[in-house]
Amino acid sequence: MSQLIFSAKPYRLSFKKPAATSRGMLTEKEGHILEAKFTDKKLVFQGECSLLAGFSPDDSHHYAQEIAEAITLLNSKGQDELPALIEKFRKNNYPAVAFGFEQLMHNINTGEEGIYFKSDFTAGTASIPINGLIWMATGSGMKTQVKAKIEEGYKILKFKIGAISFKAEMALLRWVRETYGEEIEIRLDANGAFSTSEYLKMIAPSLMPLKIHSIEQPIKGGLHDQMKMVSAMSQVPVALDEELVG
């Protein structure tokens, strides 16, 4: 009788170039690839528990041990344990781990390697517009990234901001608008870089003429009353990120 065998493989990736954020420099990331294989078939189903140190709440827990214990349980009791495991990880604040096991569950359910939800996209008949991420760097370094993303066909650019001077960042954003016009959609991610007063009095008014799609997490997460005010008063639509963690 065919049986699913579960496993987890840890990995560590080194960035080709250190990635600057408003909360420090990222040089590597770690995670686990989850796999499930039938004993009598060559099919391999996968999920990924992908963490960023200092950003993912899983990072502060013994997440590797939790993954190992979940794999042992699945090999003992079978795939029917997946929904309960995923719910447990969600409740215990392991979102990256929960996501990886949920990916694995959906991949098993479709029965096709690499397919988690069947759609026109997975059939190759439709595309999905995604943003090209522009990491923080010097002004010239960010311009180089922009040119490369445009050449690759991106129509949406998402800029990490808050690590260099706002004056330099504004100069870059104006250059993008002047060079590529409004056909390029601009999104910003501040990772909580600004104070409430700084954002409302200086940042948002300066950004408004540039027709920015949205700014993600302009102030620190956890300041719910201040974020409520920022969201109501900002001339640029506000998206949440760290505000939702936990």
HELIX and SHEET records of a PDB file:
HELIX    1   1 PRO A   57  SER A   60  5                                   4    
HELIX    2   2 TYR A   63  LYS A   77  1                                  15    
HELIX    3   3 GLN A   79  GLU A   81  5                                   3    
HELIX    4   4 LEU A   82  LYS A   91  1                                  10    
HELIX    5   5 PRO A   95  THR A  110  1                                  16    
HELIX    6   6 GLY A  139  GLU A  151  1                                  13    
HELIX    7   7 PHE A  166  TYR A  180  1                                  15    
HELIX    8   8 GLY A  181  GLU A  183  5                                   3    
HELIX    9   9 THR A  196  GLU A  198  1                                   3    
HELIX   10  10 TYR A  199  ILE A  203  3                                   5    
HELIX   11  11 ALA A  204  LEU A  207  1                                   4    
HELIX   12  12 MET A  208  LEU A  210  5                                   3    
HELIX   13  13 HIS A  224  MET A  233  1                                  10    
HELIX   14  14 GLU A  242  LEU A  244  5                                   3    
SHEET    1   A 3 LEU A   4  THR A  21  0                                        
SHEET    2   A 3 GLY A  24  PHE A  38 -1                                        
SHEET    3   A 3 VAL A  44  SER A  50 -1                                        
SHEET    1   B 5 ASN A 131  ILE A 134  0                                        
SHEET    2   B 5 ILE A 156  LYS A 160  1                                        
SHEET    3   B 5 GLU A 185  ASP A 189  1                                        
SHEET    4   B 5 SER A 214  GLU A 216  1                                        
SHEET    5   B 5 VAL A 238  ALA A 239  1                                        
END                                                                             
